[in-house]
Amino acid sequence: MSQTPPKKISLAKSALFMYSVYSLVFAIAVLVIVILPAEYNIDPTGIGKKLGLTVFNDVNAKTTKKSERAAETMTIIVPAGRGVEYKFTMEQYQKLNYEWTTDGTPLYFDLHGEPTGDTSGYFESYAIATAHNMKGSFTTPFAGSHGWYWKNTTNSPITVKLTVKGEYTKHGLK
């Protein structure tokens, strides 16, 4: 039995060049028709919308806009000789801009967060001080309730004016 050697396949340089051009054209078409509409909501041909690819980007944009809250101001009374907690329920990595102030009377405060579902009593403090005002922002390191504990050591109630803007689902006294 004799074996026949395999045939040698050779492509002309012009054929190799044409296959490269076809591959490049195909890659550009996939980029314009599929990737740009789905990932970046850029749809120059309109085909991405007809294929339903832009829905992914639209859902993310609507979710972000809904979770961002406009500036909101609350008034919190801290009774004489007592403390109160005011918390915001937030997901991980959400941001809250805030400013709080009293009539000039300082309060002890602890800005902290407690993880969702934790029953051990764990909490993480972000700032602890005694002041009559504070302004800043924080990004939550974990999902849970985040906010302030204010303690009034005077013999009169103190009113805290708290203004916030950011991403949270609910808020209130705890």
Secondary structure, DSSP 8 states (H G I E B T S, - for coil): ------------HHHHHHHHHHHHHHHHHHIIIIIIIIII---SSSHHHHTT-THHHHHHHHHHHHHEEEEEEEEEEE-TT-EEEEEEEE-TT-EEEEEEE-SS--EEEEEEEEETT--S---EEEEEEEESEEEEEEE-SSSEEEEEEEE--SSS-EEEEEEEEEE-SEEEE-
